[in-house]
Structures are given as structure tokens and as C-alpha cells.
């Protein structure tokens, strides 16, 4: 049963929108800010997306489908994790939407995840996504080259 409990998180990153977008769809970059996950996808609408890794000592393989991809604007996909303990059925998938917008020298990132079963689950998701977005910010802002000596 779908619920209307939506987890949301947002951050502003001091990096151009093209750099933020590239980090969101480049597996080597994703691994740096998304809890060490190895992500596989061809980044086309209707294509599979798979996350593999280890969380708290347990191997996992999450999956979903790319629903919408608009370079430098929107990335939207479904997501299901066996670690959730709920069956792999369409009604148990979340829809994750990442929207980015150009703020001049910086980029605004807004993420939402629907279908959270309880307020506690929504709060937990918001905490995880805030951590991930903080990692994205650190990854991108830390990549700036040092001024030449």
C-alpha cells in the first residue's frame, strides 16, 4: 500500500551544475558519497539500476528502474532493498526524485523519497539522505584544485 509520507532533504553545493550532475550519474563518484555503493546502470529511462555493497557487515543488492532522466535537471528512479524486510513487489518500492537547479556559482539539490510506511521510516530516510547529500557536498567541494604555488 502506497503512503503519502515523503522524506525530503536539500542542500546547496558550491559547484557548477554540470559537476553535480556528473557526480550523480558516475559510478566511481557515487561510490565516494553513497556509503561505498557500487552502482550499475546505463542511465536511460526504463533501464535497471542496481546498488551493491556492504552495510553494517551485511552484503546487499538493492534495485530499481530509472523513471526519468533529464541531464542537469532531474534524476528519478524506483528503489527497493531486501534489507527492508518487505517483499519485492511494486507497491513496496520507493520513488526517489533528485532535482538540481543552477544557483550561479552553486547548485541546489532537492531529494524526495515517497512511500515511507511510517513517520519513523520517513525520518530515518531523511536522515540517510541528508548524510548522503552531505557526502556529495564534501566530495564535490573537496575536489577543487589547489591554487598554483
C-alpha positions in Angstrom: 0.0 0.0 0.0 1.5 3.3 -1.1 1.6 6.1 1.6 2.0 9.8 1.2 4.8 10.0 3.8 7.6 11.7 1.8 11.1 12.0 3.0 12.8 15.2 1.8 16.3 16.6 2.0 18.0 19.5 0.4 21.5 21.1 0.2 23.4 23.8 -1.7 26.7 22.7 -3.1 29.4 25.2 -4.1 30.0 23.6 -7.5 28.6 24.2 -11.0 25.5 22.2 -12.0 27.4 20.1 -14.7 29.8 18.9 -12.0 27.0 18.0 -9.6 25.1 16.2 -12.4 28.2 14.2 -13.4 28.7 13.1 -9.8 25.0 11.9 -9.6 25.4 9.6 -12.6 29.0 8.4 -12.5 29.5 5.1 -10.6 33.0 5.9 -9.4 31.8 9.2 -7.9 28.6 7.7 -6.4 30.8 5.2 -4.6 32.6 8.1 -2.9 29.4 9.7 -1.4 26.8 7.0 -1.3 28.0 4.7 1.5 30.5 2.9 -0.7 27.8 1.5 -3.0 28.8 0.1 -6.4 26.1 1.3 -8.8 25.4 -0.1 -12.3 23.0 1.4 -14.8 23.1 2.7 -18.4 21.3 5.8 -17.2 18.4 5.6 -19.7 14.7 5.8 -18.9 13.3 2.4 -18.3 16.7 0.8 -17.6 17.6 -1.0 -14.4 19.7 0.5 -11.7 21.5 -1.7 -9.1 23.3 -0.8 -6.0 25.7 -3.4 -4.4 27.7 -3.1 -1.3 28.0 -3.9 2.4 26.1 -2.2 5.2 26.9 -2.8 8.8 28.7 -6.0 7.9 26.0 -7.4 5.6 26.2 -7.6 1.8 23.2 -6.1 0.0 21.9 -5.7 -3.6 19.3 -3.0 -4.0 17.5 -2.5 -7.3 15.2 -0.2 -9.2 14.4 1.3 -12.6 15.2 4.7 -14.0 11.9 6.5 -14.4 13.1 9.9 -15.6 16.4 11.4 -16.5 16.9 15.0 -17.7 20.6 15.9 -17.6 21.4 18.7 -15.3 17.8 18.8 -14.0 16.1 15.6 -12.8 17.1 12.0 -11.9 14.2 9.8 -10.8 14.2 6.1 -10.1 12.4 3.4 -8.1 14.2 1.7 -5.3 13.8 -1.5 -3.3 16.1 -3.1 -0.8 16.0 -6.6 0.5 17.3 -5.2 3.8 13.9 -3.5 4.3 12.5 -6.9 5.1 9.5 -6.3 2.9 8.6 -8.4 -0.2 9.9 -7.4 -3.7 6.6 -6.1 -5.0 5.9 -2.9 -6.9 3.9 -1.5 -4.1 6.9 -1.7 -1.8 9.2 0.4 -4.0 10.1 4.0 -3.2 10.3 6.6 -5.9 13.4 8.7 -5.4 13.5 12.1 -7.2 16.6 14.2 -7.3 16.1 17.7 -8.7 19.0 20.1 -9.2 19.0 23.8 -10.2 21.7 26.3 -11.1 22.2 28.9 -8.5 25.0 30.7 -10.3 28.3 29.6 -8.7 26.5 26.9 -6.7 23.9 24.2 -7.3 20.7 23.5 -5.3 19.9 19.8 -4.8 16.5 18.6 -3.6 15.8 15.0 -3.0 12.5 13.3 -2.1 11.6 9.7 -1.4 7.9 8.6 -1.3 6.1 5.6 0.1 7.5 5.6 3.6 5.4 3.3 5.7 5.6 5.2 8.9 6.7 8.6 10.2 9.6 6.8 11.8 10.6 5.3 8.4 10.3 8.7 6.8 12.5 10.3 9.5 15.1 7.5 9.1 15.1 8.0 5.3 15.5 11.8 5.7 18.5 11.2 8.0 20.1 8.8 5.5 19.5 11.1 2.5 20.9 14.1 4.5 24.0 12.1 5.2 24.3 11.2 1.5 23.8 14.7 0.3 26.4 16.0 2.9 28.8 13.4 1.4 28.0 14.6 -2.1 28.8 18.2 -1.0 32.0 17.2 0.7 33.1 15.1 -2.3 32.4 17.9 -4.8 33.7 20.9 -2.8 36.8 18.9 -1.8 37.7 18.2 -5.4 38.6 21.8 -6.3 42.2 22.1 -7.4 44.5 24.0 -5.1 45.8 27.3 -6.4 49.2 27.1 -8.1 52.1 28.0 -5.9 
